[in-house]
Amino acid sequence: MPPRDPLLDESTLPFAAPRFDLIKTDQFLPAFQMVIAEAAAEIASVADNPEPATFANTIEALERSGARLSRVRRIFYTLSSAQSDTEMRAVEPAISAMLTRHGTAIAHNAPLFARVAAVWEARDRSNLDPAQLRLVADSYRGYLKGGASLSRADRERFAAIDERLSVLSTEFGHNVLAEAADWEMVLEESDLDGLPDGMRTSAQARAAAKGHVGAYVFTLDRGDAEGLLTFSTRRDLRERMWRAFTTRCDGGRHDNRAIVDETLALRRERAGLLGYATYADYALSDSMAGTPDAATGLLMRVWEPAIREAAIERAELQRIADAEGAGFEVAGWDWRFYAERIRRERYALDGADVKKRLLLNAVIQAAFSCAGRLYGLAFRRRPELPGWHPDVMAWAVSENGAEIGLLYTDYLARPEKHGGAWMGSLRVQEKLDGPVLPIAYLVANFAKPPPGSDTGLSIDEARTLFHEFGHALHGLLSNVHYPSQSGTAVARDFVELPSKFMEHWIVAPETLTTMQVPAELIAAIGHADDFGQGFATVELVSSALVDMALHQCADPAPDSAAIEAATLARIGMPDAIAPRQGVTHFTHVFDGGYASAYYSYLWSEVLDADAFATFTEAGDIFDAALAKRFRHEVLAQGNMRDPMASFVAFRGREPDETALLKERRLA
């Protein structure tokens, strides 16, 4: 019997966990060639079926097709984002192009579309349950949005656009990764005034790894950048970091500006082929918001109180600077530094002390504990299951002693990783041909500590961990029949609800107490958001408004720099605050799935604030009945029904943004 292939064959490990210890980058190209051909043959058998189209022989058959391709693709994208070395980056463009061509061939398969359309037209007389009806409608709409109904010439142009967009997306991500890898700030001991011990230790270890003996290295990782901007007393170093961080890939060796402009032009043309006025209209047509105007309306309703609050905050920062005889107007590189001073002096909240208490491993265990108290889950290390890097840990997830899934965690920064934090799936829950247990993973970029020590997290970093853990719970607690409806496969402006929802528990006294955080620090953390909500909201909403403006542009030759500048001027963007995501490093939008949808973080926050209010109104954030209802009506449902129906089933009514404004201190 030939040895099992680590990519093509399901492994014999528990949970059929991938054999990351045996997978080599040079295996991917031949593996993809094989599984794409196999998937194409399976699709052809559905399209060419001589029997009349039915739900079973068309929609369900499509759900079963491409199983090995899905496994190989999920493994590949896990590695290409979390362990993207030179060899991986070299093969990614070819693989991305292959997958794009395969996807377009399916979308433009006329006999296949005819069968899907036939099932859709007969849906009301086919005795289908609600989840099946939704699957039929989504499948039909997906083919329409994929260009299936276009003329042959337009389909060919559509396919060419898709392939070029795939190339551009890969190049964009590679540039952001390369910029982060190339840039470093090398400091001496005398440059470190104000920096917490944990930051110094991590920077020293990073310097040693890079060959800078006796020095300290800071990078463009968000944790490094925001830490230095918050604590460093050296204004010149803060300015240097702020300018480098906020202008990544805008000029220089890794310039993304031309990629952005071409991407916008192609997206607009693609949407136009389908009859949409702009790409934003196309992208939001199946979202909760429904239209760009609805999404922008929410953003502007939050923007107006946020900009007023930010002006008040800036005046307070300026008073502190003036009282010290600073002799300058507070700039972008000063904001976090003086805001930290206010929190420390007004609320006794010391960011350095927080990092000493919110240690990474304790926060991980706190997340697991919260999932246990809310949903009855237990997490057990499985060290025998290999990860894609020594930092990766595998955890068996169980309920009442029965294993229900597997979770990988990969939290420490390294050069091979893309920036930011995310959740992904190596296998999704489904029951089409029997129960399939999900495999989820979480990735972040927290500073790596020296051997034998632990990483201290800021409040925002701890929230990030709980946020991504919320996504993982959405995947792990899914309870659907069809794989394409599983877990996080929901509308973009609904998918952030479970993750934003979970953030509340890390700052709750009930959680912090179990982590042995002192009562006075718990009280201070409770006031952490009392100052700075104007700044944080302006950062987020300005990025979302720029994203929307870029994708509402109907110009066939868009100038992203001009659109960005005009948008920020129109909304009155303060010069001392930069958008959280600058256009040339906006990976959510140009190397991810959030084009025209960055607003969804705020949209989901409306849902999340209102949903969490049910727990505070009940007087118990671990209320068992509410947790059971949230699990059943939101987490378990996946995309089996309209997301608004899921929210209403939990809350009893449609969402009210008042809770969000109160939570952000903007009411």
Secondary structure by P-SEA (a helix, b strand, c coil): ccccccccccccccccccccccccccccaaaaaaaaaaaaaaaaaaaaccccccccccaaaaaacaaaaaaaaaaaaaaaaccccaaaaaaaaaaaaaaaaaaaaaaaaaaaaaaaaaaaaacccccccaaaaaaaaaaaaaaaaacccccaaaaaaaaaaaaaaaaaaaaaaaaaaaaaaabbbbbcccccccccaaaaaaaaaaaaaaccccbbbbcccaaaaaaaacccccaaaaaaaaaaaaaccccccccaaaaaaaaaaaaaaaaaaaccccaaaaaacccccccaaaaaaaaaaaaaaaaaaaaaaaaaaaaaaaaacccccccccaaaaaaaaaaaaaccccaaaaaacccaaaaaaaaaaaaaaacbbbbbbccccccccccbbbbbbbccccccbbbbbbccccccccccccccccbbbbccccbbbbbbbbbbbcccccccbbbbbcaaaaaaaaaaaaaaaaaaaccccccccccccccccccaaaaaaaccccccaaaaaaacccaaaaaaaaacccccaaaaaaaaaaaaaaaaaaaacccccccaaaaaaaaaaaacccccccccccccccccccccccccccaaaaaaaaaaaaaaaaaaaacccccaaaaaaaaaacccccccccaaaaaaaaccccccaaaaaaaaccc
